[in-house]
């Protein structure tokens, strides 16, 4: 049996990994985490998938246990602004589509809706909650969606059957600090020191990491959470990194932490992604501030220009705010598990933060490691299966993000013009051809699990302007009474829910 794990690197990836391993295996394995006090975390406000609740439930944590420690707020959707053209917006929600007579409401909206209302407000409840800044829970803590509440206990991503209606925003540094306490309380050995050497045995497997003050830290399984540096997986084991810059050119970001009196402004329960001339700006509302950053391609914008643009957009007159410039490594390792080393988080792969997949990649990677945890045989088929699953998730998200740029109608700058002619993955090309004819389904999106369902693909295609005229000829022969009734019921439900729920600020104040 493998009984000792050494995690190199802290931050969100390191402490999510340490905490999850302890929750899964308890004292049956020892976990040591070593992190340098001199290596800072990227530390921006983080947005997440709704599936992240599986992680917290697995650790036995209620929202009231951790949210107040992390300046956390709710995320019901992503609001995309200016991607189609300046002044336009639409929401990508955590909400599966309602169905009438075997076709989604979006199909009916395309065929008979009259287009008097945007597809997202016509076909989803969530945009109504976002516009009204509503919390997803009543003041008594109950969820607004009947039947979607309740503990997940020790379930994982694979067990998600229903679409949970929200995710979270939080301060990543504060979450790492909270999970440090959680992990140490459950037996994680926390070493604050600099790794000065990585030792390998005669096979090339890692046998120990040598620290400046604590000497050698030995283990059987090593987890690389050193971020874009890839200290173990790339620098020591020399695993090739496969860049995605040919299809996803954004390689830089600059971020600001902007103070905000949310008791006066309210809290928007969504992430905003605003298209700019050389990339896009994220706005993540936390309980007491907002995290914001400009993701861009250095080919089209200098760091100085990006910082100036971000300050003018997000924090005019607040020149004292410190800007954090980040060089992103876009792509993935050929393999994330090599010999006795597994890379988790940025050390494994990253495809820019457009759909909030960074925490999702960490969660997926550590869940799959637990499911594929090795013994002394180091079964190569377990390792191969792990690597395939991690690669499929990252490759699927890559394809989905490329869709955002290729399908966006915006073309008013060299950056956006280039997005229309840049190479794209072969599978995506085929899917986009289909989407000119009709909306996609489970058979026609990326075929492996990657976190996004058909409604997400279709929401982006419609919102960005790719499939606006696509409709099913069959619906012309069908009675539209049931669909019209369902569309009217959705509107009535949305109005009732908005009227019944507290504001996001009001509810979060009861938690914080």
GUZAPA-747012 format. One record per residue (C-alpha): residue number from 1; chain; z, x, y. Coordinates in steps of 0.02 Angstrom, whole numbers, plus 50000, padded with zeros to 5 digits. Layout:
% GUZAPA-747012
(torke NUM A (Z X Y))
...
***
This chain:
% GUZAPA-747012
(torke 1 A (50000 50000 50000))
(torke 2 A (49969 50051 50179))
(torke 3 A (50139 50052 50264))
(torke 4 A (50117 50147 50428))
(torke 5 A (50004 50107 50576))
(torke 6 A (49986 50210 50734))
(torke 7 A (49908 50128 50886))
(torke 8 A (49843 50247 51019))
(torke 9 A (49834 50163 51189))
(torke 10 A (49932 50020 51265))
(torke 11 A (49870 49890 51386))
(torke 12 A (49817 49719 51327))
(torke 13 A (49724 49781 51174))
(torke 14 A (49863 49894 51113))
(torke 15 A (50005 49772 51135))
(torke 16 A (49909 49621 51071))
(torke 17 A (49871 49724 50915))
(torke 18 A (50050 49785 50893))
(torke 19 A (50124 49613 50919))
(torke 20 A (50003 49528 50801))
(torke 21 A (50029 49654 50663))
(torke 22 A (50217 49629 50675))
(torke 23 A (50196 49440 50675))
(torke 24 A (50085 49453 50520))
(torke 25 A (50175 49585 50416))
(torke 26 A (50349 49600 50489))
(torke 27 A (50448 49750 50427))
(torke 28 A (50333 49777 50279))
(torke 29 A (50234 49897 50388))
(torke 30 A (50290 50015 50525))
(torke 31 A (50197 50009 50690))
(torke 32 A (50203 50150 50818))
(torke 33 A (50116 50131 50985))
(torke 34 A (50090 50283 51095))
(torke 35 A (50028 50265 51273))
(torke 36 A (50019 50381 51421))
(torke 37 A (50111 50341 51581))
(torke 38 A (49970 50430 51674))
(torke 39 A (49825 50325 51607))
(torke 40 A (49813 50164 51706))
(torke 41 A (49748 50000 51637))
(torke 42 A (49597 49915 51713))
(torke 43 A (49723 49780 51758))
(torke 44 A (49619 49642 51836))
(torke 45 A (49657 49458 51823))
(torke 46 A (49598 49403 51652))
(torke 47 A (49512 49242 51602))
(torke 48 A (49505 49191 51419))
(torke 49 A (49432 49075 51287))
(torke 50 A (49523 48918 51233))
(torke 51 A (49541 49000 51062))
(torke 52 A (49671 49120 51134))
(torke 53 A (49803 48987 51101))
(torke 54 A (49789 49034 50916))
(torke 55 A (49855 49206 50964))
(torke 56 A (50008 49142 51056))
(torke 57 A (50047 49012 50924))
(torke 58 A (50033 49145 50788))
(torke 59 A (50165 49244 50881))
(torke 60 A (50273 49089 50894))
(torke 61 A (50259 49082 51084))
(torke 62 A (50258 48922 51186))
(torke 63 A (50171 48919 51355))
(torke 64 A (50340 48912 51442))
(torke 65 A (50391 49071 51349))
(torke 66 A (50254 49182 51417))
(torke 67 A (50158 49102 51562))
(torke 68 A (50294 49126 51694))
(torke 69 A (50300 49313 51654))
(torke 70 A (50113 49337 51679))
(torke 71 A (50073 49237 51837))
(torke 72 A (49972 49128 51720))
(torke 73 A (49871 48973 51760))
(torke 74 A (49751 48857 51670))
(torke 75 A (49565 48875 51644))
(torke 76 A (49466 48718 51600))
(torke 77 A (49293 48788 51633))
(torke 78 A (49186 48917 51720))
(torke 79 A (49103 48858 51881))
(torke 80 A (48935 48945 51905))
(torke 81 A (48885 48952 52088))
(torke 82 A (48714 49001 52157))
(torke 83 A (48638 49048 51989))
(torke 84 A (48500 48921 52005))
(torke 85 A (48480 48940 52192))
(torke 86 A (48600 48964 52338))
(torke 87 A (48711 48812 52363))
(torke 88 A (48701 48748 52184))
(torke 89 A (48838 48744 52053))
(torke 90 A (48881 48678 51880))
(torke 91 A (49025 48689 51758))
(torke 92 A (49031 48765 51584))
(torke 93 A (49182 48673 51509))
(torke 94 A (49286 48684 51351))
(torke 95 A (49224 48515 51292))
(torke 96 A (49113 48461 51150))
(torke 97 A (48983 48329 51186))
(torke 98 A (49005 48145 51151))
(torke 99 A (48871 48069 51039))
(torke 100 A (48780 47902 51044))
(torke 101 A (48668 47848 50898))
(torke 102 A (48658 48025 50832))
(torke 103 A (48609 48111 50995))
(torke 104 A (48721 48198 51121))
(torke 105 A (48746 48123 51293))
(torke 106 A (48648 48269 51365))
(torke 107 A (48497 48216 51262))
(torke 108 A (48515 48039 51329))
(torke 109 A (48539 48103 51506))
(torke 110 A (48376 48200 51492))
(torke 111 A (48281 48050 51426))
(torke 112 A (48354 47902 51520))
(torke 113 A (48487 47960 51639))
(torke 114 A (48383 47949 51795))
(torke 115 A (48455 48117 51850))
(torke 116 A (48551 48031 51991))
(torke 117 A (48703 48134 51942))
(torke 118 A (48714 48313 51882))
(torke 119 A (48714 48330 51693))
(torke 120 A (48888 48410 51687))
(torke 121 A (48974 48267 51781))
(torke 122 A (48872 48138 51685))
(torke 123 A (48906 48212 51512))
(torke 124 A (49079 48294 51524))
(torke 125 A (49252 48241 51583))
(torke 126 A (49307 48418 51626))
(torke 127 A (49207 48440 51789))
(torke 128 A (49298 48289 51861))
(torke 129 A (49466 48372 51824))
(torke 130 A (49405 48535 51899))
(torke 131 A (49347 48456 52061))
(torke 132 A (49513 48365 52078))
(torke 133 A (49612 48524 52032))
(torke 134 A (49702 48432 51894))
(torke 135 A (49815 48511 51763))
(torke 136 A (49771 48477 51582))
(torke 137 A (49948 48417 51547))
(torke 138 A (50057 48276 51611))
(torke 139 A (50223 48320 51692))
(torke 140 A (50312 48283 51527))
(torke 141 A (50206 48420 51447))
(torke 142 A (50092 48306 51346))
(torke 143 A (49908 48349 51338))
(torke 144 A (49783 48233 51422))
(torke 145 A (49673 48228 51265))
(torke 146 A (49747 48119 51129))
(torke 147 A (49755 48205 50960))
(torke 148 A (49722 48381 51027))
(torke 149 A (49902 48434 51048))
(torke 150 A (50025 48507 50926))
(torke 151 A (50066 48680 50863))
(torke 152 A (49934 48781 50775))
(torke 153 A (50070 48881 50686))
(torke 154 A (49992 49033 50602))
(torke 155 A (49811 48981 50610))
(torke 156 A (49668 49094 50665))
(torke 157 A (49498 49076 50747))
(torke 158 A (49421 49028 50581))
(torke 159 A (49531 48873 50570))
(torke 160 A (49484 48801 50739))
(torke 161 A (49409 48630 50704))
(torke 162 A (49435 48531 50865))
(torke 163 A (49384 48599 51036))
(torke 164 A (49544 48633 51132))
(torke 165 A (49515 48584 51314))
(torke 166 A (49577 48735 51408))
(torke 167 A (49611 48922 51410))
(torke 168 A (49715 49030 51528))
(torke 169 A (49706 49148 51674))
(torke 170 A (49839 49284 51679))
(torke 171 A (49880 49455 51750))
(torke 172 A (49830 49575 51610))
(torke 173 A (49957 49707 51660))
(torke 174 A (50097 49580 51657))
(torke 175 A (50043 49513 51488))
(torke 176 A (50043 49690 51417))
(torke 177 A (50218 49715 51488))
(torke 178 A (50278 49550 51413))
(torke 179 A (50205 49592 51242))
(torke 180 A (50286 49765 51252))
(torke 181 A (50456 49679 51251))
(torke 182 A (50401 49560 51115))
(torke 183 A (50339 49702 51004))
(torke 184 A (50485 49819 51032))
(torke 185 A (50609 49679 50996))
(torke 186 A (50521 49657 50827))
(torke 187 A (50523 49839 50780))
(torke 188 A (50371 49921 50860))
(torke 189 A (50410 50102 50899))
(torke 190 A (50355 50131 51079))
(torke 191 A (50313 50310 51126))
(torke 192 A (50269 50349 51307))
(torke 193 A (50179 50516 51301))
(torke 194 A (50011 50602 51317))
(torke 195 A (49906 50631 51163))
(torke 196 A (49848 50813 51173))
(torke 197 A (49766 50832 51002))
(torke 198 A (49701 50727 50858))
(torke 199 A (49722 50807 50686))
(torke 200 A (49603 50776 50541))
(torke 201 A (49618 50817 50357))
(torke 202 A (49488 50903 50249))
(torke 203 A (49393 50737 50228))
(torke 204 A (49382 50711 50415))
(torke 205 A (49510 50569 50412))
(torke 206 A (49640 50562 50549))
(torke 207 A (49808 50627 50489))
(torke 208 A (49908 50631 50652))
(torke 209 A (49901 50626 50839))
(torke 210 A (49995 50764 50929))
(torke 211 A (50088 50717 51087))
(torke 212 A (50149 50827 51228))
(torke 213 A (50335 50791 51211))
(torke 214 A (50359 50698 51046))
(torke 215 A (50254 50811 50935))
(torke 216 A (50156 50744 50787))
(torke 217 A (50144 50558 50753))
(torke 218 A (50082 50531 50576))
(torke 219 A (50013 50373 50501))
(torke 220 A (49897 50302 50371))
(torke 221 A (49795 50182 50478))
(torke 222 A (49755 50223 50660))
(torke 223 A (49700 50095 50789))
(torke 224 A (49603 50156 50941))
(torke 225 A (49649 50056 51096))
(torke 226 A (49602 50192 51220))
(torke 227 A (49475 50084 51311))
(torke 228 A (49306 50149 51364))
(torke 229 A (49361 50327 51321))
(torke 230 A (49358 50293 51134))
(torke 231 A (49472 50442 51103))
(torke 232 A (49483 50420 50915))
(torke 233 A (49326 50324 50866))
(torke 234 A (49202 50414 50977))
(torke 235 A (49275 50580 51034))
(torke 236 A (49360 50625 50869))
(torke 237 A (49259 50536 50734))
(torke 238 A (49097 50545 50834))
(torke 239 A (49043 50367 50793))
(torke 240 A (48883 50328 50891))
(torke 241 A (48894 50203 51033))
(torke 242 A (48747 50084 51050))
(torke 243 A (48714 50042 51231))
(torke 244 A (48658 49868 51287))
(torke 245 A (48602 49925 51459))
(torke 246 A (48421 49893 51414))
(torke 247 A (48457 49705 51413))
(torke 248 A (48621 49693 51510))
(torke 249 A (48606 49813 51658))
(torke 250 A (48773 49780 51747))
(torke 251 A (48871 49941 51728))
(torke 252 A (48994 49939 51872))
(torke 253 A (49129 49828 51946))
(torke 254 A (49247 49832 52093))
(torke 255 A (49403 49723 52094))
(torke 256 A (49533 49664 52220))
(torke 257 A (49702 49579 52202))
(torke 258 A (49710 49452 52342))
(torke 259 A (49878 49372 52388))
(torke 260 A (49871 49184 52403))
(torke 261 A (49997 49048 52444))
(torke 262 A (49948 48928 52307))
(torke 263 A (50078 48801 52361))
(torke 264 A (49968 48775 52515))
(torke 265 A (49794 48802 52441))
(torke 266 A (49821 48728 52269))
(torke 267 A (49762 48810 52109))
(torke 268 A (49586 48786 52044))
(torke 269 A (49591 48763 51855))
(torke 270 A (49432 48861 51824))
(torke 271 A (49352 49032 51841))
(torke 272 A (49213 49046 51969))
(torke 273 A (49061 49156 51940))
(torke 274 A (48959 49170 52100))
(torke 275 A (48786 49248 52089))
(torke 276 A (48752 49384 52218))
(torke 277 A (48599 49488 52259))
(torke 278 A (48640 49626 52133))
(torke 279 A (48758 49541 52011))
(torke 280 A (48898 49413 52023))
(torke 281 A (49076 49394 52087))
(torke 282 A (49220 49326 51983))
(torke 283 A (49364 49228 52057))
(torke 284 A (49514 49203 51944))
(torke 285 A (49656 49099 52020))
(torke 286 A (49828 49153 51961))
(torke 287 A (49993 49070 52006))
(torke 288 A (50029 49179 52157))
(torke 289 A (49866 49269 52194))
(torke 290 A (49684 49275 52145))
(torke 291 A (49594 49412 52053))
(torke 292 A (49418 49443 52111))
(torke 293 A (49283 49569 52076))
(torke 294 A (49098 49608 52096))
(torke 295 A (49005 49649 51935))
(torke 296 A (48842 49735 51977))
(torke 297 A (48707 49856 51924))
(torke 298 A (48716 50027 52006))
(torke 299 A (48527 50029 51998))
(torke 300 A (48524 49896 52134))
(torke 301 A (48687 49921 52229))
(torke 302 A (48800 50067 52275))
(torke 303 A (48989 50060 52249))
(torke 304 A (49012 50062 52438))
(torke 305 A (48895 49915 52461))
(torke 306 A (48979 49820 52320))
(torke 307 A (49153 49845 52393))
(torke 308 A (49096 49791 52565))
(torke 309 A (49012 49635 52494))
(torke 310 A (49167 49590 52393))
(torke 311 A (49285 49612 52540))
(torke 312 A (49176 49504 52652))
(torke 313 A (49166 49371 52516))
(torke 314 A (49345 49367 52451))
(torke 315 A (49462 49448 52576))
(torke 316 A (49393 49458 52753))
(torke 317 A (49513 49546 52871))
(torke 318 A (49621 49611 52729))
(torke 319 A (49561 49791 52733))
(torke 320 A (49729 49855 52668))
(torke 321 A (49697 49785 52493))
(torke 322 A (49663 49924 52369))
(torke 323 A (49494 49916 52281))
(torke 324 A (49485 49963 52098))
(torke 325 A (49314 50034 52052))
(torke 326 A (49270 50022 51867))
(torke 327 A (49128 50103 51772))
(torke 328 A (49093 49992 51622))
(torke 329 A (49029 50049 51453))
(torke 330 A (48913 49908 51397))
(torke 331 A (48875 49897 51212))
(torke 332 A (48968 49926 51049))
(torke 333 A (49003 50059 50922))
(torke 334 A (48884 50061 50775))
(torke 335 A (49041 50030 50672))
(torke 336 A (49213 49985 50738))
(torke 337 A (49302 50039 50578))
(torke 338 A (49268 50219 50525))
(torke 339 A (49370 50306 50389))
(torke 340 A (49551 50263 50429))
(torke 341 A (49522 50217 50612))
(torke 342 A (49489 50044 50685))
(torke 343 A (49437 50023 50867))
(torke 344 A (49501 49867 50955))
(torke 345 A (49455 49804 51128))
(torke 346 A (49353 49909 51248))
(torke 347 A (49354 50054 51125))
(torke 348 A (49257 49942 51006))
(torke 349 A (49134 49856 51122))
(torke 350 A (49111 49763 51286))
(torke 351 A (48972 49657 51358))
(torke 352 A (49032 49628 51538))
(torke 353 A (49157 49491 51587))
(torke 354 A (49036 49349 51627))
(torke 355 A (49099 49229 51492))
(torke 356 A (49277 49298 51479))
(torke 357 A (49251 49378 51308))
(torke 358 A (49360 49534 51327))
(torke 359 A (49522 49456 51262))
(torke 360 A (49422 49358 51133))
(torke 361 A (49352 49521 51062))
(torke 362 A (49529 49592 51048))
(torke 363 A (49593 49435 50963))
(torke 364 A (49447 49427 50843))
(torke 365 A (49459 49612 50801))
(torke 366 A (49645 49609 50760))
(torke 367 A (49633 49445 50664))
(torke 368 A (49494 49517 50557))
(torke 369 A (49594 49677 50531))
(torke 370 A (49739 49575 50461))
(torke 371 A (49620 49479 50347))
(torke 372 A (49539 49643 50289))
(torke 373 A (49696 49750 50290))
(torke 374 A (49671 49895 50168))
(torke 375 A (49774 49973 50030))
(torke 376 A (49766 50150 49962))
(torke 377 A (49595 50117 49886))
(torke 378 A (49517 50092 50059))
(torke 379 A (49393 49971 49981))
(torke 380 A (49225 50010 50066))
(torke 381 A (49168 49829 50047))
(torke 382 A (49317 49768 50149))
(torke 383 A (49272 49894 50284))
(torke 384 A (49088 49846 50279))
(torke 385 A (49130 49661 50294))
(torke 386 A (49245 49695 50441))
(torke 387 A (49112 49796 50531))
(torke 388 A (48981 49663 50504))
(torke 389 A (49092 49526 50573))
(torke 390 A (49138 49624 50728))
(torke 391 A (48957 49673 50758))
(torke 392 A (48898 49494 50739))
(torke 393 A (49023 49429 50867))
(torke 394 A (48976 49560 50996))
(torke 395 A (48789 49544 50964))
(torke 396 A (48799 49355 50977))
(torke 397 A (48890 49364 51144))
(torke 398 A (48763 49493 51203))
(torke 399 A (48622 49372 51166))
(torke 400 A (48713 49227 51250))
(torke 401 A (48742 49330 51408))
(torke 402 A (48562 49390 51415))
(torke 403 A (48515 49206 51415))
(torke 404 A (48613 49183 51578))
(torke 405 A (48504 49308 51669))
(torke 406 A (48337 49265 51591))
(torke 407 A (48359 49076 51610))
(torke 408 A (48431 49080 51787))
(torke 409 A (48306 49007 51910))
(torke 410 A (48364 49123 52049))
(torke 411 A (48232 49254 52094))
(torke 412 A (48267 49300 52276))
(torke 413 A (48304 49486 52255))
(torke 414 A (48236 49633 52154))
(torke 415 A (48387 49617 52037))
(torke 416 A (48348 49435 51995))
(torke 417 A (48161 49465 51984))
(torke 418 A (48190 49605 51859))
(torke 419 A (48299 49489 51754))
(torke 420 A (48145 49383 51718))
(torke 421 A (48043 49525 51645))
(torke 422 A (48176 49636 51565))
(torke 423 A (48166 49651 51374))
(torke 424 A (48273 49527 51278))
(torke 425 A (48329 49519 51095))
(torke 426 A (48195 49450 50978))
(torke 427 A (48308 49309 50919))
(torke 428 A (48340 49252 51096))
(torke 429 A (48155 49249 51136))
(torke 430 A (48128 49127 50993))
(torke 431 A (48274 49019 51048))
(torke 432 A (48213 49010 51227))
(torke 433 A (48042 48954 51167))
(torke 434 A (48125 48812 51070))
(torke 435 A (48230 48767 51221))
(torke 436 A (48073 48733 51323))
(torke 437 A (48038 48592 51201))
(torke 438 A (48211 48525 51158))
(torke 439 A (48395 48567 51164))
(torke 440 A (48471 48684 51035))
(torke 441 A (48587 48643 50891))
(torke 442 A (48686 48733 50755))
(torke 443 A (48525 48783 50668))
(torke 444 A (48445 48862 50820))
(torke 445 A (48581 48958 50913))
(torke 446 A (48636 49134 50860))
(torke 447 A (48670 49111 50674))
(torke 448 A (48835 49205 50654))
(torke 449 A (49006 49162 50725))
(torke 450 A (49018 49225 50904))
(torke 451 A (49133 49101 50988))
(torke 452 A (49002 48990 51072))
(torke 453 A (48942 48822 51006))
(torke 454 A (48777 48731 51040))
(torke 455 A (48851 48635 51186))
(torke 456 A (48884 48800 51275))
(torke 457 A (48706 48860 51249))
(torke 458 A (48635 48695 51310))
(torke 459 A (48753 48686 51459))
(torke 460 A (48691 48854 51519))
(torke 461 A (48508 48813 51489))
(torke 462 A (48522 48651 51588))
(torke 463 A (48633 48720 51725))
(torke 464 A (48525 48874 51751))
(torke 465 A (48365 48772 51759))
(torke 466 A (48279 48822 51596))
(torke 467 A (48276 48655 51502))
(torke 468 A (48280 48530 51643))
(torke 469 A (48125 48436 51584))
(torke 470 A (48155 48447 51396))
(torke 471 A (48187 48279 51313))
(torke 472 A (48169 48208 51138))
(torke 473 A (48017 48093 51123))
(torke 474 A (48111 47996 50989))
(torke 475 A (48232 47927 51118))
(torke 476 A (48091 47831 51203))
(torke 477 A (48085 47721 51047))
(torke 478 A (48273 47692 51036))
(torke 479 A (48385 47563 51117))
(torke 480 A (48481 47649 51255))
(torke 481 A (48620 47519 51268))
(torke 482 A (48745 47618 51164))
(torke 483 A (48711 47777 51262))
(torke 484 A (48727 47689 51429))
(torke 485 A (48891 47614 51371))
(torke 486 A (48956 47786 51320))
(torke 487 A (48902 47865 51485))
(torke 488 A (48993 47727 51579))
(torke 489 A (49146 47748 51467))
(torke 490 A (49149 47935 51504))
(torke 491 A (49148 47902 51691))
(torke 492 A (49288 47774 51674))
(torke 493 A (49389 47894 51565))
(torke 494 A (49365 48034 51691))
(torke 495 A (49427 47925 51835))
(torke 496 A (49578 47866 51735))
(torke 497 A (49625 48042 51680))
(torke 498 A (49609 48113 51855))
(torke 499 A (49719 47975 51922))
(torke 500 A (49853 48003 51790))
(torke 501 A (49868 48193 51791))
(torke 502 A (49966 48301 51913))
(torke 503 A (49883 48438 52012))
(torke 504 A (49873 48608 51931))
(torke 505 A (49991 48678 52063))
(torke 506 A (50116 48538 52036))
(torke 507 A (50123 48559 51848))
(torke 508 A (50126 48748 51848))
(torke 509 A (50270 48747 51971))
(torke 510 A (50374 48661 51837))
(torke 511 A (50335 48805 51717))
(torke 512 A (50354 48948 51839))
***
